Amino acid sequence: MYCRSCGTKLDIREGNCPVCGADQRVRRVSFFLTAVVLLAAAILAAVFVLGTRLEKAQTLTAPAAYTAEEPSKGEIDSANVVYVTHAGTKYHKAGCSYLNDSKERISLQEAQSLGYEPCAFCFGD
């Protein structure tokens, strides 16, 4: 065996070269270090994939039925304005406590033609 640094002939059992002092042992990467590097790579990949999916989820638009433009004030007489929710089956007046943030302003005639029924709280006797 020869020194990696200076080329001096060495005894196979020597750890350091007697001439230049260079270490002759072969360094091997430990299992622990390999596992840590692979785990870090997996975590980074997961963060990247989840981040990409989150961006896509945030850019999705609402279904076409819910993206209808709100009618202007001139188009609908204020006495005939009602509000519907995306998941509900009733139409409501503006101050109804059953309305949530997903309310949509439409005319009373349109709500009735779409099959919405009056809210018992708003339109009750």
C-alpha positions as CSV (number, residue, x, y, z in Angstrom):
1,M,0.0,0.0,0.0
2,Y,1.3,3.5,-0.8
3,C,0.6,6.9,0.9
4,R,-2.2,8.8,-0.8
5,S,-0.4,12.0,-0.3
6,C,3.3,11.5,-0.9
7,G,3.5,8.0,-2.4
8,T,5.7,6.4,0.2
9,K,5.4,2.6,0.6
10,L,3.5,1.8,3.8
11,D,2.8,-1.2,5.9
12,I,-0.8,-2.2,5.5
13,R,-1.5,-1.7,9.3
14,E,-0.3,1.9,9.5
15,G,-3.0,4.6,9.9
16,N,-0.7,7.6,9.2
17,C,2.1,8.0,6.7
18,P,5.5,8.1,8.7
19,V,6.9,10.6,6.1
20,C,4.1,13.2,5.6
21,G,1.7,12.2,8.4
22,A,-1.3,12.0,6.1
23,D,-4.2,9.9,7.4
24,Q,-4.6,6.7,5.4
25,R,-7.9,5.4,6.8
26,V,-10.8,5.3,4.4
27,R,-13.6,7.6,5.7
28,R,-17.1,6.2,5.3
29,V,-20.3,8.1,5.7
30,S,-22.2,6.9,8.7
31,F,-25.6,5.4,8.5
32,F,-26.9,8.1,10.8
33,L,-25.7,10.9,8.6
34,T,-27.2,9.2,5.5
35,A,-30.6,8.8,7.3
36,V,-30.6,12.5,8.4
37,V,-29.9,13.7,4.9
38,L,-32.6,11.5,3.4
39,L,-35.1,12.6,6.0
40,A,-34.3,16.3,5.4
41,A,-34.8,15.7,1.6
42,A,-38.1,14.0,2.2
43,I,-39.3,16.8,4.5
44,L,-38.3,19.5,1.9
45,A,-40.1,17.6,-0.9
46,A,-43.2,17.3,1.3
47,V,-43.2,21.0,2.1
48,F,-42.8,21.8,-1.6
49,V,-45.6,19.5,-2.7
50,L,-48.0,20.8,0.1
51,G,-47.1,24.4,-0.7
52,T,-47.9,23.9,-4.4
53,R,-51.2,22.2,-3.6
54,L,-52.1,25.1,-1.2
55,E,-51.4,27.7,-3.9
56,K,-53.6,25.8,-6.3
57,A,-56.4,25.5,-3.7
58,Q,-56.2,29.2,-3.1
59,T,-56.5,30.1,-6.7
60,L,-59.6,27.9,-7.4
61,T,-62.7,29.9,-8.2
62,A,-66.2,29.4,-6.9
63,P,-68.5,27.3,-9.1
64,A,-70.2,29.2,-11.9
65,A,-73.6,29.3,-10.2
66,Y,-72.1,31.3,-7.3
67,T,-70.1,33.8,-9.4
68,A,-73.1,35.6,-10.8
69,E,-72.7,39.4,-10.7
70,E,-74.7,41.2,-8.1
71,P,-77.5,43.2,-9.7
72,S,-77.2,46.9,-9.6
73,K,-79.5,48.9,-7.3
74,G,-81.3,50.3,-10.3
75,E,-82.1,46.9,-11.7
76,I,-84.0,45.6,-8.7
77,D,-86.6,47.5,-6.7
78,S,-85.5,47.5,-3.0
79,A,-88.9,46.1,-1.9
80,N,-88.3,43.0,-4.1
81,V,-84.7,42.3,-3.0
82,V,-84.0,39.1,-1.1
83,Y,-80.9,37.2,-0.2
84,V,-80.0,33.6,-0.7
85,T,-77.1,31.5,0.6
86,H,-75.1,29.1,-1.6
87,A,-76.1,26.0,0.5
88,G,-79.6,27.0,1.6
89,T,-83.0,26.5,0.2
90,K,-84.7,29.6,1.6
91,Y,-84.7,33.3,0.7
92,H,-84.2,36.0,3.4
93,K,-84.6,39.7,4.1
94,A,-81.4,41.7,4.7
95,G,-81.3,41.6,8.5
96,C,-82.1,37.9,9.0
97,S,-79.9,36.1,11.5
98,Y,-79.8,33.0,9.4
99,L,-77.8,34.7,6.6
100,N,-74.1,34.2,6.5
101,D,-71.2,35.6,4.6
102,S,-72.0,33.6,1.5
103,K,-75.3,35.6,0.8
104,E,-76.2,36.6,-2.7
105,R,-78.5,39.5,-3.5
106,I,-81.2,38.6,-6.1
107,S,-84.8,39.6,-6.9
108,L,-87.7,38.0,-5.2
109,Q,-89.1,36.7,-8.6
110,E,-85.7,35.1,-9.5
111,A,-85.5,33.4,-6.0
112,Q,-89.0,32.0,-6.5
113,S,-88.2,30.8,-10.0
114,L,-85.1,29.1,-8.8
115,G,-87.1,27.1,-6.2
116,Y,-86.2,29.0,-3.1
117,E,-88.9,29.2,-0.4
118,P,-89.4,32.0,2.1
119,C,-87.6,31.9,5.4
120,A,-90.1,31.4,8.3
121,F,-88.2,33.8,10.5
122,C,-88.2,36.7,7.9
123,F,-91.5,36.2,6.3
124,G,-93.5,34.5,9.1
125,D,-96.9,35.8,10.0
